[in-house]
């Protein structure tokens, strides 16, 4: 806390009255600047060594990781091709058995068809040829090869020169008669005498093996190739990396795992243990060294930049630090020379505080006290230093304050009010605070802050008295308003009773008038002439209008009684509104008015059904009254916001003048509009407003004269809606 910090400074300065203690400047140690530069140089060397070691480790890791990955890719392709070679070897053995069992008829059409079936079943084989001991093709899956001489082909000459029925001969890549690159595998056929009797040859399809070796390439610079054991290329991906049938390019012929040269290469020899081959096939996978280490080269450049930046920043920081150290030493010297003047300034500042400020040690001895203590306790400041709090306060005042003192020594800040006798003999009020000086959870002492609050106390008492008087006035005024409210309610009930009684009194003669007029209209007692019938019709029209007005007066006067009998429930607003509209069918058909619906499904509302029905029928009736022939009315309901449901009644009628919009919901607020419609006295919308608000809703209207009106009711939605 800031007060504690300031007090600690005062307490420390008060305890250190003997003057400043000399301090040795660390920067004056001999050779310290040179030592700092030596340590900085060692740090930069260590940092550079760490960077270099990390880069070398990363390079070795990258090389090992890439070597292992290339070897894995080559092995995957090699294993797949080995499986294909074993399958081809089994197919050749099966064909030889077919030849031995067929005798001299193995060149027949049916035998050729069997060879074609074998080719179609093996996606990696393009042709099967049976060649006799003179080099002529006697049977093939493709009839175009039959009777051609292949005695100069390597897949014939090698088995002829080294006859071995158990060896699978792998020919070097060659150009076929169809001008395509191929590689053939062949097996020797025994003659009648057990010697060389020809060969059966399977041509490998580059269209199958090309995508296979291309599928393991995971970067643009990677080259994969299928190479014959004598070093000639059969397939290479990408194709521009070499020429099929040619010798392996020097860039791709680097020994596996060698860390020099432009490329890193790994290879896998295809020579299954259970398959005797005269020459192996090799799968080669290689990558460009610059591409492998491109990211590492970038990282090296970044780290060199970082190291250079750190080195320059460290040198600049060291220079700045040493300059600031020199300034700090000078500032320390200036601070030491001004310490006493600052202490005196702080002492004078605290003495000017209008209250007692003191610091007491943990054993309640005075360490510091401002001048206010001197004037309050009539003691010299020098005499107060070291005095015990009990001795200064006196036994009686100390016992009163002792509980607060003990709690402050326990680490709890205390604040309390005390009434004491001032030195001039007058009674006064003070607000005292004991604030513990805590260090590592231990209380070193307490700060005593005592302020004279006598004037504030007197002002507070006056304020309490004023509040009491104001409260009495409010209570009296509230009672008067309550009496006035009760009188108003009594008057309102009397008015309602009067209107109701008068309405019923008017009904009796009105019924007699209407009855006699209806009898005259029927022509039972006497036949009326046209003028008399017009008079009777006017009597009936006036009587019906008066009955409507009496109904409105009685309804409005009995509204207060109806309010107490509300039955609020939750129900579907759409179906309810549609039911209400059905009762208006006759009125709508008379004027040729179209009724439209815009009712949202599952639109729930909380309201009194009968009261809401009354409101909707009043609004629909008004929409019919003030509409024109052939007009329309739209009845809608939907969401009005969180927890609210809206019901709207819109019409195409004459609209409402702007001057009536502010008073349209007031009782008798629109007599001119009602007179224009030849019915009503202007309490229908006022009744609607009272009913809607009693159901915790609201009603509003928007209209433009000549363009129709829209009345909008908003009511609470059922729980969980919207």
HELIX and SHEET records of a PDB file:
HELIX    1   1 UNK A    2  UNK A   15  1                                  14    
HELIX    2   2 UNK A   26  UNK A   28  5                                   3    
HELIX    3   3 UNK A   32  UNK A  102  1                                  71    
HELIX    4   4 UNK A  103  UNK A  105  5                                   3    
HELIX    5   5 UNK A  109  UNK A  121  1                                  13    
HELIX    6   6 UNK A  143  UNK A  145  5                                   3    
HELIX    7   7 UNK A  154  UNK A  161  1                                   8    
HELIX    8   8 UNK A  206  UNK A  214  1                                   9    
HELIX    9   9 UNK A  239  UNK A  241  5                                   3    
HELIX   10  10 UNK A  250  UNK A  252  5                                   3    
HELIX   11  11 UNK A  289  UNK A  292  1                                   4    
HELIX   12  12 UNK A  294  UNK A  351  1                                  58    
HELIX   13  13 UNK A  371  UNK A  377  1                                   7    
HELIX   14  14 UNK A  381  UNK A  384  1                                   4    
HELIX   15  15 UNK A  389  UNK A  393  1                                   5    
HELIX   16  16 UNK A  395  UNK A  409  1                                  15    
HELIX   17  17 UNK A  454  UNK A  522  1                                  69    
HELIX   18  18 UNK A  530  UNK A  557  1                                  28    
HELIX   19  19 UNK A  559  UNK A  563  1                                   5    
HELIX   20  20 UNK A  573  UNK A  582  1                                  10    
HELIX   21  21 UNK A  585  UNK A  591  1                                   7    
HELIX   22  22 UNK A  609  UNK A  625  1                                  17    
HELIX   23  23 UNK A  658  UNK A  660  5                                   3    
HELIX   24  24 UNK A  671  UNK A  676  1                                   6    
HELIX   25  25 UNK A  684  UNK A  694  1                                  11    
SHEET    1   A 5 UNK A 137  UNK A 140  0                                        
SHEET    2   A 5 UNK A 125  UNK A 132 -1                                        
SHEET    3   A 5 UNK A 196  UNK A 204 -1                                        
SHEET    4   A 5 UNK A 181  UNK A 190 -1                                        
SHEET    5   A 5 UNK A 169  UNK A 170 -1                                        
SHEET    1   B 5 UNK A 137  UNK A 140  0                                        
SHEET    2   B 5 UNK A 125  UNK A 132 -1                                        
SHEET    3   B 5 UNK A 196  UNK A 204 -1                                        
SHEET    4   B 5 UNK A 181  UNK A 190 -1                                        
SHEET    5   B 5 UNK A 174  UNK A 175 -1                                        
SHEET    1   C 4 UNK A 233  UNK A 237  0                                        
SHEET    2   C 4 UNK A 223  UNK A 228 -1                                        
SHEET    3   C 4 UNK A 281  UNK A 288 -1                                        
SHEET    4   C 4 UNK A 263  UNK A 270 -1                                        
SHEET    1   D 5 UNK A 366  UNK A 369  0                                        
SHEET    2   D 5 UNK A 356  UNK A 361 -1                                        
SHEET    3   D 5 UNK A 442  UNK A 452 -1                                        
SHEET    4   D 5 UNK A 427  UNK A 439 -1                                        
SHEET    5   D 5 UNK A 414  UNK A 421 -1                                        
SHEET    1   E 2 UNK A 568  UNK A 572  0                                        
SHEET    2   E 2 UNK A 604  UNK A 608 -1                                        
SHEET    1   F 5 UNK A 594  UNK A 599  0                                        
SHEET    2   F 5 UNK A 632  UNK A 641  1                                        
SHEET    3   F 5 UNK A 644  UNK A 651 -1                                        
SHEET    4   F 5 UNK A 709  UNK A 716 -1                                        
SHEET    5   F 5 UNK A 698  UNK A 703 -1                                        
END                                                                             
